[in-house]
Amino acid sequence: MERLRVFISSTQTDLQLERDAAEAAILDLGHECLRAETHDAPGVSPEVACRDLATHCDIYIGIFGGRYGYVVPSLGCSVTQMEYQAAREADPRKVLIYVRESEDVQDDQARFLKEVQDFSDGYFRHQRFAEATELAEQIRRDIITWTSQRAREASAMEVEIRALRDKVAHQSRVMRVYGIPEDLT
């Protein structure tokens, strides 16, 4: 199986244990873990590097707690929200969301979490986790489920492609039998 590029997005100072546990789970599954604080991106701004990681990863893991994080003045939102939006824009199906239990949630974070978890437009998630080990297990299960779903979809698409090839070959034979020039197709 090809190694997936999995990006961890969260505030860093308050969720360091969770980031480490997530990375361990990702590496245990044999995938590449992308973290902004360990990423080499010479010659670009932190904003460009973080947006690039979120856009070009195979799976985006959003780990959210009670802190909203650093607000980028030119964007009017936190780095974590910017990364979430970039990942969702690139491919909404690659986004996996995890929320830590927290009694003290900043107002901006509460608004952001409401958007992320919206019943119609947000993302399904596990119940809130309390411990980093619980988060790691949720991530392991979800990555396995995600890759299984993509494998089933790819297999189904291959069956459809074979059926279309057979149909085209049949049409080509029919055209030859009836003397229809192939340049009309």
N, C-alpha and C positions, 0 to 999 in steps of 0.2 A: 504494500500500500504506500502511496505517495505521502510524504510528510506534509501535514497541513501547517500553515502559518497562522498561529492563534495569538491575537492581540489582547492584552489585559488593559482595560481602561478603568481607572478609579482615582479618587484622591489618594495621594501617596502616604502622607504622614500618619493618618489615622487608620489606614487599611493595609499597612505593611505586612502584617502577619497573614492576612487574607491573600495578598498578592503573591507572597512566597508559597502559600499552600496551593494556590491556583497554578502557579508555575510548576510546582512539583507534580501535580496531577497531569498537566499537559505533557511534560517531559516523560512521565511514566507511560503515557500512551504512545510515545515515540514521535511526537510532533514538535515543531519549533515554536518556542515561546517568544513573543515580542513584547518588550516593555520599554516605554519611552526613556526611562532612566538608564537603560543599558544599551540603547540603540545608537549606532554610529550614523551620524547624518551631517558630516562636515559641509560647510558652505550653505546651509539653509537655516532658517529661523526655527525655534522650537514649535511655533504654530504650524509651519509647513511640514516639519518632521512628524508631528502628532497626527495631523490630518492625513498625511500619506500612509502612516501605519494603519489607521482606521479604515481608510479607503481600500487599500490593497491587500489586507489580510484575508484569509479564507474564512476565519471565524473571529467575531468580535465578542469579547467577554466583558460585559459591563457589571462592575461590582460597586454597589452603591450603599452608603451608610447615611449618617445624619448631616455630614458636611457637604456643602455645595462646591466648595473649592475656589481656586483662583479664577476671578472673572477677567477675561480678556477685554480691556477697555474698547478696542475697536469692534468687537463682536457683540458685546453686551450679554455674554453668557460665559459659563465656566468652561475650562478646558475639557472637562469630562463631558459636558453637554455637547460641545463642538465635536468631539470624537464620536459620540453616539450618533449625532446627526449625519456626520460624514459616512459612517459605516452603514447607517440605514439608507442613505441616499445611494450608496454604491450597490448594495444588495440587501434588502430588508430581511432576507431569509438567513443571513449569516449571523444575526444578532441574538446573543443569549444574555439574559438578564438575571442578576442575583442581588438580593437586598438583605442587608444585615439588620437584625433587630436593633432598634435604637429608640430611646425615649426622647432624646433631645435632637430634633430635626430642625435645621435652619429653614426659614420661610421659603427661600429660593429653591432649596432642595426638595421641600414638600411639593412645591409647584412642579418641579422637574419630575419627581417620582410619579406624580399624578399623570403627567403626560406619558411617561414610559410605560406605566401599567394600565393605561386606559383600556377599558373592556373591549372597545371596538377597534381602536387604532394603535393600541400599545402591544405589549408582549406578555405572553403567558410566562409565569415564573413559578419556581418552587415556593413553598412557604419560606418565610424569612429565616435566615440561618443565624445561629448564635455563636458558633465556634468555627474556626478556620478549617478544622477537619471535616465538619459537616458540609461546608462550602466545597471543599476538594472533592468529596464524594458526589455532590450534585453535579459538578463540572465533569467529572469522569463519565457519569451516566449520560449526561446530555451530549457530550462529544461522541460517544459511541452511538447513541441514537441518531444524532445528526448525520454521521458518516453512513450509517445503515440506510437512512432515508435517501441520501444522495446516490448510494449504490443501486438501490431499487429503482430510482428514477432514471439513472443512466441505463440500466438494463432494459427498462420499458421503452426508452427512447431508441435503443439499438434495435429492438424488435420492430418498432414503427419504421425505422430507416430501412431495414431489410424488406419489409412489406412494400414500401415505396419503390425500392430498387426492383423488386419482382414485378410490380405494376408497370414501371417504365420499360423493363425488358419485354414484358408481354405486349405493351402498346407498340414497341419497336418491331416485334415479330409480325403483329397484325398489319402494320404499315407496309412491311416488306411483302407480305402475302398479297395485299391489295394494290401494290405498286405505288403507294403514296410516297413522294420524295421526302426524305428525312429533314431537309432544310426547311420544311414547313412547320416544324415543331418548335 
